C-alpha cells in the first residue's frame, strides 16, 4: 500500500512536472543568452540620453552654485 502511495505522485511528477520544468528552464536560459530585444535596446538608449541630459544639468547647477555660494561643497 505504501509503495502505491509514493509511486503515483512520483509518476505524475516525472511525466508532467519535470518535463515542463526543464522546458521552461532551458527556454528561459536561451532567451537570456540572446541578448536585449530591439524594444529593450531602444529603452536603454533612451535612458542613456536622459542620463547624459541630467549630467549636463548637474554640471550647470554646480557651476551656478560655485559662482553664487563657493563653499556649498564643504557644507555638511
C-alpha positions in Angstrom: 0.0 0.0 0.0 2.7 2.5 0.9 4.5 1.8 -2.4 1.4 2.9 -4.4 1.0 5.9 -2.3 4.5 7.1 -3.2 4.6 5.8 -6.8 1.5 7.7 -8.0 2.8 11.2 -7.1 6.3 10.3 -8.3 4.9 9.2 -11.7 2.8 12.4 -12.0 5.9 14.4 -11.2 8.1 12.6 -13.7 5.6 12.7 -16.5 4.1 16.2 -16.1 6.1 18.5 -13.8 9.7 17.5 -14.6 9.5 17.9 -18.4 7.6 21.2 -18.1 10.1 22.5 -15.6 13.0 21.5 -17.8 11.4 23.1 -20.9 10.7 26.4 -19.1 14.2 26.4 -17.5 16.1 26.0 -20.8 13.8 28.3 -22.7 14.5 31.0 -20.2 18.2 30.4 -20.4 18.1 30.5 -24.3 16.1 33.8 -24.1 18.5 35.3 -21.7 21.5 34.4 -23.9 20.0 36.0 -27.0 20.6 39.5 -25.5 18.4 42.5 -25.5 15.4 42.8 -27.7 15.1 45.8 -30.0 12.5 47.3 -27.7 14.9 46.9 -24.7 17.7 48.4 -26.8 15.5 51.4 -27.6 14.6 51.8 -23.9 18.2 51.6 -22.9 19.3 54.1 -25.5 16.5 56.5 -24.2 17.8 56.1 -20.7 21.4 56.8 -21.8 20.2 60.0 -23.5 18.3 61.1 -20.4 21.3 60.3 -18.2 23.5 62.5 -20.4 21.0 65.3 -20.2 20.9 65.0 -16.4 24.7 65.1 -16.2 24.7 68.3 -18.3 22.2 69.8 -15.9 24.1 68.8 -12.9 27.3 70.3 -14.2 25.4 73.6 -15.0 23.9 73.6 -11.5 27.3 73.0 -9.9 28.7 75.9 -11.9 25.9 78.2 -10.7 26.4 77.1 -7.1 30.1 77.6 -7.4 29.6 81.2 -8.6 26.9 82.1 -6.0 27.9 80.0 -3.0 31.6 78.9 -3.3 31.5 77.0 0.0 28.5 74.8 -0.8 30.6 71.7 -1.4 32.2 71.9 2.0 28.9 72.3 4.0 27.7 69.3 5.8 
